[in-house]
Amino acid sequence: MNQIHRPVLPVNYAANIQ
């Protein structure tokens, strides 16, 4: 799930980078 971050999901993105 770290392949493509969608700016549409800031919550998912933040949880991904952490």
N, C-alpha and C positions, 0 to 999 in steps of 0.2 A: 504493500500500500504506500510505499515510499517512492514509487516510480513517477507518478504524475500527481502533483498537488493541484487541486482545483481551488482557485481564489474564491470560488462560490461557497466553499465550506471552510471558513476560517477556524472553526472549532476543531474540525478533523485535521486541519493542517497544523494547528498548534499542538495537538496531541501527537502528531506524527513526528515533528521535529524534536519533541521532548523525549 
